[in-house]
Amino acid sequence: MRSILWDVDSQKLKIINQLVLPAELRYLEAETFADIYNYFRSIAVSGDQATAVCGAFALYFAAREAETQEPAAITEAVREAREQLIQLRQTAVNFQLLTAKILQRAGAFEGSADELRTFFLQEALEAAERDVETNLAIARYGAELLHDGDEILHHSSTGALASVDFGSALGVIRMAYEQGKRVHVYVAETRPRLHGSRLTAWELEQYGIPYDIIVDSAAGHLLRAGKVDKVLFGAERVAANGDVINTIGTYMLALAAYDNGIPAYAAFPLASVDFGSASAEAIPLEEREPSEVLSLQYHGLPVAPEGARARDFAFDVTPHRLLSGLITERGVLCPPFFRNLSVLKQFGRDE
């Protein structure tokens, strides 16, 4: 199931609208830079990998819309457009690294304005295909960790909807299931955006994988009761020492797993590793508008008093000491993560 599609005939990008799931499967269409910008702002597109690929197409749209035939001026217009997107997704290092590489190659490009625009499109198309290949590799390595009969606790949205296809942590579960392993998933609802109950549960329905949705605060109970064999989640950004920045609630989940001796794994592409950050402590974390916390309703009524204030933290940091392994397209990394990630950096992420 591809969540991001390039329509050659219409020259439009089609993206599954995450805001209307699970009630309706609807594709958004993007044909301008402003379209992608607005989808980023509304969170109709979320997930580090989906953000990166859509961001690459946004660069192409910016190049296509640049009212100049000077290649250098086109590249500068694209650079300025990229900065606008970064302001919306400051935590998404995959997106930042991918688009920086594209711009670096564009700076050395020799050709006409139209050829440069075609270059940007080709880069976006190749990024989409690489995403699928990377996710399949993550899924294959990760599936080796899962056994027949495993009970898995999953947090947030990490499947095809968070990427082009397959995804990271949910891709691991999907691969294990397709290999014939009988697995069951506890889906943490993942408030306030409910990416677990709205998106992950919807994907599991499509694949026929058995699951139960749980409220986030029930995770500790399940872990302590011995009803979970493994905990899986993704990563929005990973520091050089293996610290993981991910959807809010990940730290609390990993801490409970660690206290009960349950292995917790983060699954992600190596493009999500920020080797420039020794740890996650200095990395800024997004905080969103409190309205999405206060606008929730219970039986059609507000969940908070009128005039109430709230804080809406988007991400948290899970220290590397709480993790049993990091599942990547190059294999499953065990502690010490700093050394093993450094080896991959030394020999190149893509080799």
C-alpha positions as CSV (number, residue, x, y, z in Angstrom):
1,M,0.0,0.0,0.0
2,R,1.7,3.2,-1.2
3,S,0.8,6.3,0.7
4,I,2.7,8.6,-1.7
5,L,2.3,8.3,-5.4
6,W,3.5,10.3,-8.4
7,D,0.9,10.5,-11.1
8,V,2.8,10.8,-14.4
9,D,-0.2,11.8,-16.4
10,S,-1.4,14.7,-14.2
11,Q,2.1,15.5,-12.9
12,K,0.6,15.6,-9.4
13,L,1.7,14.0,-6.2
14,K,-1.0,11.9,-4.5
15,I,-0.8,11.5,-0.7
16,I,-3.1,9.6,1.6
17,N,-4.8,12.1,3.9
18,Q,-4.0,11.0,7.4
19,L,-6.5,13.5,8.9
20,V,-9.6,11.7,7.7
21,L,-8.5,8.1,8.6
22,P,-9.9,5.7,9.6
23,A,-13.3,7.0,8.5
24,E,-12.3,7.5,4.9
25,L,-9.5,6.6,2.6
26,R,-8.9,9.8,0.6
27,Y,-5.9,11.0,-1.4
28,L,-4.7,14.6,-1.3
29,E,-3.3,16.0,-4.5
30,A,-0.2,18.3,-4.6
31,E,0.9,20.2,-7.6
32,T,2.5,23.3,-6.0
33,F,5.0,24.0,-3.3
34,A,2.2,25.7,-1.3
35,D,0.2,22.4,-1.3
36,I,3.0,20.6,0.4
37,Y,3.6,23.4,2.8
38,N,0.0,23.4,3.9
39,Y,0.0,19.6,4.2
40,F,3.0,19.8,6.5
41,R,1.4,22.6,8.6
42,S,-1.9,20.7,9.0
43,I,-0.1,17.4,9.7
44,A,-2.0,15.7,6.8
45,V,1.5,14.4,6.2
46,S,3.5,13.1,9.2
47,G,6.3,10.7,9.8
48,D,10.0,11.4,9.3
49,Q,10.2,9.3,6.1
50,A,6.9,10.6,4.5
51,T,8.0,14.1,5.4
52,A,11.4,13.6,3.7
53,V,10.0,12.2,0.4
54,C,7.2,14.8,0.2
55,G,9.8,17.5,1.0
56,A,11.8,16.3,-2.0
57,F,8.8,16.7,-4.2
58,A,8.3,20.2,-2.7
59,L,11.7,21.1,-3.9
60,Y,10.7,20.1,-7.4
61,F,7.5,22.1,-7.3
62,A,9.5,25.1,-6.1
63,A,11.9,24.7,-9.0
64,R,9.0,24.3,-11.4
65,E,7.4,27.5,-10.1
66,A,10.5,29.7,-10.1
67,E,10.0,32.4,-12.7
68,T,13.4,32.4,-14.2
69,Q,15.5,30.6,-16.7
70,E,18.7,31.0,-14.8
71,P,19.7,27.7,-13.1
72,A,21.5,29.4,-10.2
73,A,18.4,31.5,-9.5
74,I,16.2,28.4,-9.6
75,T,18.5,26.7,-7.1
76,E,18.4,29.7,-4.8
77,A,14.5,29.8,-5.0
78,V,14.5,26.1,-4.0
79,R,16.9,26.8,-1.1
80,E,14.6,29.5,0.2
81,A,11.5,27.2,-0.1
82,R,13.3,24.4,1.8
83,E,14.0,26.9,4.7
84,Q,10.2,27.5,5.0
85,L,9.6,23.8,5.4
86,I,12.3,23.3,7.9
87,Q,10.5,25.9,10.2
88,L,7.6,23.5,10.2
89,R,9.5,20.3,10.8
90,Q,12.6,21.2,12.9
91,T,12.9,17.7,14.4
92,A,12.8,15.7,11.1
93,V,16.5,15.2,10.3
94,N,15.8,12.7,7.5
95,F,14.0,15.5,5.6
96,Q,16.7,18.0,6.3
97,L,19.6,15.7,5.2
98,L,17.8,14.5,2.1
99,T,16.9,17.9,0.8
100,A,20.4,19.3,1.7
101,K,22.0,16.5,-0.4
102,I,19.7,17.3,-3.3
103,L,20.6,21.0,-3.1
104,Q,24.3,20.2,-2.9
105,R,24.0,18.1,-6.1
106,A,21.9,20.8,-7.7
107,G,24.7,23.4,-7.0
108,A,27.1,21.3,-9.1
109,F,24.5,20.6,-11.9
110,E,25.5,21.7,-15.4
111,G,22.6,22.1,-17.7
112,S,19.7,24.3,-18.8
113,A,16.9,25.5,-16.5
114,D,14.5,22.9,-17.8
115,E,17.1,20.2,-17.3
116,L,17.6,21.4,-13.7
117,R,13.9,21.1,-13.0
118,T,13.9,17.6,-14.4
119,F,16.8,16.9,-12.1
120,F,14.8,17.9,-9.1
121,L,11.9,15.7,-10.1
122,Q,14.2,12.7,-10.7
123,E,15.8,13.2,-7.3
124,A,12.3,13.1,-5.7
125,L,11.3,9.9,-7.6
126,E,14.5,8.2,-6.6
127,A,14.1,9.2,-3.0
128,A,10.6,7.6,-3.0
129,E,12.0,4.3,-4.4
130,R,14.9,4.3,-2.0
131,D,12.5,4.7,0.9
132,V,10.6,1.5,-0.1
133,E,13.8,-0.5,-0.5
134,T,15.2,0.8,2.8
135,N,12.0,-0.1,4.6
136,L,11.9,-3.6,3.2
137,A,15.5,-4.1,4.5
138,I,14.5,-2.8,8.0
139,A,11.5,-5.1,8.0
140,R,13.5,-8.2,7.1
141,Y,16.2,-7.6,9.7
142,G,13.6,-6.7,12.4
143,A,11.4,-9.7,11.6
144,E,14.2,-12.0,12.7
145,L,13.7,-10.7,16.3
146,L,10.0,-11.7,16.4
147,H,8.9,-15.2,17.2
148,D,5.7,-17.1,16.5
149,G,3.2,-16.2,19.2
150,D,4.8,-12.9,20.2
151,E,2.7,-10.2,21.9
152,I,4.0,-6.8,20.7
153,L,3.3,-3.4,22.0
154,H,3.5,-0.7,19.4
155,H,3.6,3.1,19.7
156,S,2.5,5.8,17.3
157,S,2.3,5.4,13.5
158,T,5.3,3.8,11.8
159,G,3.9,1.9,8.8
160,A,3.2,2.7,5.2
161,L,1.3,5.9,6.2
162,A,4.5,7.3,7.8
163,S,6.6,6.5,4.8
164,V,6.1,5.6,1.1
165,D,5.3,2.0,1.8
166,F,5.9,-0.7,4.5
167,G,7.4,1.7,7.1
168,S,9.8,1.0,10.0
169,A,8.5,-0.6,13.2
170,L,5.1,-1.6,11.8
171,G,6.9,-2.8,8.7
172,V,8.8,-5.2,11.0
173,I,5.5,-6.6,12.4
174,R,4.0,-6.8,8.9
175,M,7.0,-8.7,7.6
176,A,6.9,-11.2,10.5
177,Y,3.2,-11.8,9.9
178,E,3.7,-12.3,6.2
179,Q,6.4,-14.9,7.0
180,G,3.7,-16.9,8.8
181,K,4.5,-15.9,12.4
182,R,1.4,-15.6,14.5
183,V,1.8,-12.2,16.2
184,H,-0.6,-10.0,18.1
185,V,-0.2,-6.2,18.5
186,Y,-1.2,-4.0,21.4
187,V,-1.7,-0.6,19.8
188,A,-1.1,2.3,22.1
189,E,-3.7,5.0,21.0
190,T,-0.9,7.7,21.1
191,R,-2.6,10.8,22.2
192,P,-3.4,13.6,21.4
193,R,-3.4,12.9,17.7
194,L,-4.3,9.3,18.2
195,H,-1.9,8.1,15.5
196,G,-2.0,4.6,17.0
197,S,-5.8,4.1,17.1
198,R,-6.5,6.1,14.0
199,L,-3.6,5.1,11.7
200,T,-1.8,2.0,13.0
201,A,-5.0,0.2,13.8
202,W,-6.3,1.0,10.3
203,E,-3.2,-0.4,8.7
204,L,-3.4,-3.6,10.8
205,E,-6.9,-4.0,9.6
206,Q,-5.7,-3.8,6.0
207,Y,-3.1,-6.5,6.6
208,G,-5.3,-8.8,8.7
209,I,-3.0,-8.7,11.7
210,P,-4.8,-9.2,15.0
211,Y,-4.6,-6.3,17.4
212,D,-6.1,-4.6,20.4
213,I,-6.1,-0.8,21.0
214,I,-5.1,0.3,24.5
215,V,-5.1,3.6,26.2
216,D,-1.5,4.9,26.6
217,S,-1.7,4.7,30.3
218,A,-2.4,0.9,30.2
219,A,1.0,0.1,28.7
220,G,2.8,-0.1,32.0
221,H,0.1,-2.5,33.4
222,L,0.5,-4.9,30.4
223,L,4.3,-4.9,30.7
224,R,4.3,-5.5,34.4
225,A,1.7,-8.3,34.0
226,G,4.0,-10.1,31.6
227,K,1.6,-9.8,28.7
228,V,4.1,-8.2,26.3
229,D,7.1,-9.9,24.7
230,K,8.6,-7.0,22.8
231,V,8.1,-3.2,22.4
232,L,8.5,-1.6,19.0
233,F,8.4,2.0,17.9
234,G,10.0,4.3,15.3
235,A,12.3,7.3,15.5
236,E,11.9,10.9,14.3
237,R,15.6,11.5,15.0
238,V,18.5,9.6,16.5
239,A,21.6,11.0,18.2
240,A,25.1,9.6,17.6
241,N,24.9,7.8,21.0
242,G,21.6,6.1,20.1
243,D,19.3,8.4,22.0
244,V,15.9,8.3,20.3
245,I,13.6,11.3,19.7
246,N,10.1,10.0,18.9
247,T,6.4,10.7,19.4
248,I,5.6,11.8,22.9
249,G,5.1,8.9,25.2
250,T,7.9,6.8,23.9
251,Y,10.2,7.5,26.9
252,M,7.5,6.5,29.4
253,L,6.9,3.3,27.4
254,A,10.6,2.4,27.1
255,L,11.1,3.1,30.8
256,A,8.3,0.7,31.8
257,A,9.7,-1.9,29.4
258,Y,13.2,-1.6,30.9
259,D,11.9,-1.9,34.4
260,N,10.2,-5.1,33.6
261,G,12.9,-6.7,31.5
262,I,11.0,-6.5,28.2
263,P,13.2,-5.7,25.2
264,A,12.4,-2.4,23.4
265,Y,13.5,-1.7,19.9
266,A,13.5,1.4,17.8
267,A,13.3,0.9,14.0
268,F,14.4,3.6,11.6
269,P,16.4,4.3,8.5
270,L,20.0,5.4,9.0
271,A,19.1,8.7,7.3
272,S,17.4,9.5,10.6
273,V,20.6,9.5,12.5
274,D,22.0,13.0,13.4
275,F,25.7,12.3,13.7
276,G,26.3,15.9,14.5
277,S,24.5,15.5,17.9
278,A,26.5,13.5,20.5
279,S,23.3,13.0,22.5
280,A,19.7,14.1,22.2
281,E,19.8,16.5,25.1
282,A,20.6,19.6,23.0
283,I,18.2,18.8,20.2
284,P,15.2,21.1,20.2
285,L,11.8,19.4,20.6
286,E,8.6,20.7,19.0
287,E,5.8,21.9,21.1
288,R,2.4,22.3,19.3
289,E,-0.6,24.4,19.8
290,P,-2.6,23.3,23.0
291,S,-5.8,23.4,21.0
292,E,-5.5,19.8,19.9
293,V,-5.4,18.7,23.6
294,L,-8.2,21.0,24.7
295,S,-10.5,20.4,21.7
296,L,-10.9,16.7,22.5
297,Q,-14.5,15.7,23.5
298,Y,-16.1,13.1,25.7
299,H,-19.6,12.1,24.8
300,G,-19.7,15.3,22.7
301,L,-18.7,17.5,25.6
302,P,-15.4,19.3,26.2
303,V,-12.8,17.4,28.2
304,A,-11.5,20.6,30.0
305,P,-13.1,23.6,31.6
306,E,-13.5,26.7,29.5
307,G,-10.4,28.8,29.8
308,A,-8.2,25.9,30.7
309,R,-4.6,25.9,29.6
310,A,-2.5,23.0,28.2
311,R,0.9,22.0,27.0
312,D,1.2,19.9,23.8
313,F,4.6,18.3,23.6
314,A,5.1,16.6,20.3
315,F,8.2,14.5,21.0
316,D,10.3,13.2,23.9
317,V,13.8,11.7,24.3
318,T,14.4,8.0,25.1
319,P,17.9,7.5,26.4
320,H,19.9,4.8,24.6
321,R,20.4,2.9,27.9
322,L,16.7,1.8,27.8
323,L,16.9,0.3,24.3
324,S,17.8,-3.4,23.5
325,G,18.6,-2.7,19.9
326,L,18.3,-0.3,16.9
327,I,16.7,-1.9,13.8
328,T,18.2,-0.4,10.6
329,E,18.5,-1.2,6.9
330,R,22.0,-2.4,7.7
331,G,21.0,-4.8,10.4
332,V,20.1,-4.8,14.1
333,L,22.6,-2.8,16.2
334,C,23.3,-3.8,19.8
335,P,24.9,-1.7,22.5
336,P,27.2,0.1,22.6
337,F,25.3,2.1,20.1
338,F,27.8,5.0,19.8
339,R,30.5,2.6,18.6
340,N,28.3,0.7,16.2
341,L,26.7,3.8,14.7
342,S,30.1,5.3,14.3
343,V,31.3,2.3,12.3
344,L,28.3,2.7,9.9
345,K,29.2,6.4,9.6
346,Q,32.8,5.6,8.9
347,F,32.0,3.2,6.1
348,G,29.1,5.2,4.8
349,R,25.4,4.8,5.5
350,D,24.5,3.7,2.0
351,E,27.3,1.3,1.3
